[in-house]
Amino acid sequence: MLTGAAAVAAVAAGVSVVATDGAQALLAYGPWLVLAVVLVAATFWLPQVEVSDAGVEVRNVWSTVRVPWPAFRGVEAGFSLEVRSVSGTVSAWAAPRSSGTAARLSRGRRDATPLPGGEPGTVLRHHGTAETAARAVAERYSALRDAGHLEGADAAVAAGVVPTRRLHVRTLAAVAVLVAVGVAGLLLG
């Protein structure tokens, strides 16, 4: 919804630029309008936290970090979801902390409603806050540990099972190209 609104606003701004300054001005300002849409899309569509039998995957705007369960060391709901591993802490943009009012209202029912999909073999996808995501991660970890699937986790880490980070090359390239074209358009236009 927000990305669509940003795209409509960018098109409207582009039409306005052409109407007031001519098509040549669009070469100078068009890349910046497209960049705004790309950044809105990347900020609101890319971030995600996925919990599965393999571990926790934290997708942020610029990179994705996969934390396999043997390398997992804990989870916390700070200003956002924070997943601790043998390599450090990863913060998730997708799961912000709930407001103080929301936290007070849900305090009494927090443990009363188990999250669906917490059993091994399913992938958890919940829309919510850092607290909800932290609970989903903790429940999945506990279920796998209690079922005996995480025995030998220290040996797996010693053998090289560690978190991996993958950059979002297409997003980074799109931003870099649009900035370069935008700067060139302003300098040459």
N, C-alpha and C positions, 0 to 999 in steps of 0.2 A: 504494500500500500504506500509506504513512505517513499520507496524507490520510484514507484510510478508517479507519485506527486512531484518528486524531484525531477524526473524526466519531463513531465508536463511543464514545470516551471522553467527548465532549461530550454525547451522548445519555444516557450513564450518569450523568454529573454532573447533567444536567437532571432526570433521574428521581429522583436522590438529593435534590436541592433541593426538588422537589415533595413527596417523601415526608417530609422532615424539617420543612420550613417552609411547605408549602402552595403552591398554584398561583400565588398573588400574588407569592411570592418569585422565581418564574421570570421575571416581568416585569423584575425588577431585575438578575438574573444571566444570563438567557437570551441577551441580546445579546452579552455578553462571551464566552460559550461559542461562539456562532456566529462571532464575530470571530476566536477562536483557530483555528477550522477554516479560515476564509477566509485567514488569514495563513499557515497551514501549506500550504494549496493553492497560494497565490501564490508562496511561497518555493520549493516543490519541483516545481511543474508549469510555471510560466511561464518561468523562465530557460532560455535556449537560445542556441546560436550556430549560425548557418546560413551556409554558404559556397556561393556560386553564381557564375554568370558576371556577375551584376550587381554583386557586391561581398560584403561581410561584414555580416550582420545580427546584432546583439547584443541579445537580449531579456533584460532584467533584470526585477525585481519591479515597479518603478514606471514604467519606460519602455523603449522600443525605439529603438535607434540603428542607422540604415542607413549604412554607409560604402561608397560606390561606389568601384570600383577606381581611377579617376583621382585620387580624394582620399586613397587609402590611402598611408600612409608607412612602415608596418612593424608587426611583431607581436612580442610578447615573452611569455614565460611567467614572470611574477613570482609574487606570491601567488595570482594568478588570471591568466587570459588577459587581456592588455592589447593592444588594437588602437589603433595610432597613426594619426592622420589629419591633414589640414591644419587641422582645428579643435581638435585636442587628443587626449587619450587616453581610451579607453572601457574600463572593466574589466568583465569578464563574470563574473557570479555562477555561471553554469552550468558553468564550467570551472576548478575549483580546481587548485592545484598538487599534484602527486603527493607522497606522503610521501618522505622521504629513503631509506627502505629500497626502495621501489618504483623510485625513480630509479636506485639502485645496481644493482638486479637487471636493469633493462632497458637499462642503459648500453651493453652490448655488441651489442644487436640493434636499436638505435634506427633506424639507417639501412638495415638489412637488409630491412625489410618495408615496401614502399610502401603508402600508404593507397589503398584502392579508391575510384574515383570522382574522382580528381584531374584527369582530363582535362576540357577545356572541354565545356560542355553538360549537366553533371550537377550535382545539388545534393548536397553532402556533409552527412551526418548521422552522427556518430560519438559514442558514449558514451565518455567518457574524461576525461582530465586536461587541464590547460592546455597541457602539452607536446604532447600529441597534437593538440589543436585548433590550436596555433600551427604545427605542422608541416603540417596540412591547409591552413591559410590560406596559408602560404608556398609550398606546392606548387601550389596553384591560381593564385596570383599569378604565379609563375614560368612556369607553363604558358601563361597568357594573354599574358604579356609576350613569351615566346619565340615565340608564334604571331603576334605583331604586333598583337594586339587592343588594346594599351594605348598605341599611338603617338598622340601628341597629347594625352596625359593632362594636361599642364600647361595647354594651351589650353582643355581642358574645365573645369578648375578655375577658370581666369580667366573663363570664360563662366558660372560659377555652379554647377558640379557640386560640391556639398559634402555632408558628412554631414547627415542629418536626424534629429531626435529627435521621437518621438511618445509622449506620456504614455498610460499605461493608465488611461483615464478610468473605466472600469467598476470596476476594482480600487480605485482611489483613492476613488471615490464610495461603494463598498460599505464600505470601512473608515471613511470619515467618517460615514456614516449610522449604522453600528453603534456607533461611539464616542458619537455624539450621543444615540442611543436608550439606550445603556448608562448614560451620565451622567444622562440624564433619569430613567431607571428607578431609579437609586440615589437621586437627589434626591427623587423623588416617592413612591418605594416605601417 
